[in-house]
Amino acid sequence: MTLSYEICKELKEAGYPQKRESCIGYAKEDGAMWMAQHRNDVLYLPTLSELISECGDEIISLHFKSSGRSWVEYFGATTVLKTKLYSTPEEAVARLYLALNR
């Protein structure tokens, strides 16, 4: 998986759309992955393109280092953000979403 359970939980708490409310374990549905740690705590695991789309219509610049680490720069009308280095592009964009929606 590209995002941890903890990040998916933070996304849900920040209002990230959850595409399904009940699932146990892992399942693929419409190309998406679902993950659950507990029966009552189901979290949607978004794709990179879904994460980018949810960040809005502003300019997002996704960078990769040769070490495999990634970061994102976001240029909004009134906001400019740069994330720290993260282990995957998905995590970098998820952290951007969280910064924009807290």
C-alpha positions, 0 to 999 in steps of 0.5 A, spaced: 500 500 500 502 507 498 498 510 504 498 508 511 492 506 515 494 513 520 494 517 514 488 514 511 484 516 518 487 523 518 484 524 511 477 522 513 478 526 519 479 532 514 473 531 510 476 527 504 471 523 501 469 516 503 467 512 497 464 506 501 462 506 508 462 498 510 468 493 508 471 488 512 479 487 510 481 489 503 477 489 497 478 492 490 472 495 487 472 500 481 479 500 481 480 502 488 483 499 494 479 499 501 482 497 507 480 496 514 483 495 521 477 494 525 470 492 522 467 499 524 473 503 522 473 503 514 477 508 510 478 509 503 485 508 500 485 514 494 489 513 488 494 519 486 490 522 481 484 522 486 488 525 491 491 531 486 484 532 484 481 533 491 487 538 492 483 543 487 484 547 481 490 550 483 497 549 480 501 542 483 508 541 482 510 534 484 517 532 485 521 526 485 528 525 488 533 520 486 533 517 493 525 515 491 523 521 496 517 526 493 515 533 495 509 537 492 509 545 491 502 548 491 501 555 488 494 557 490 491 564 489 493 566 496 497 560 498 504 557 497 505 551 500 511 546 500 511 539 503 517 536 507 520 530 503 516 523 504 517 516 501 511 516 496 508 521 491 501 519 494 504 521 501 506 527 499 500 529 496 496 527 502 500 531 506 498 537 502 491 535 502 491 535 509 495 542 510 489 545 505 483 542 509 485 543 516 
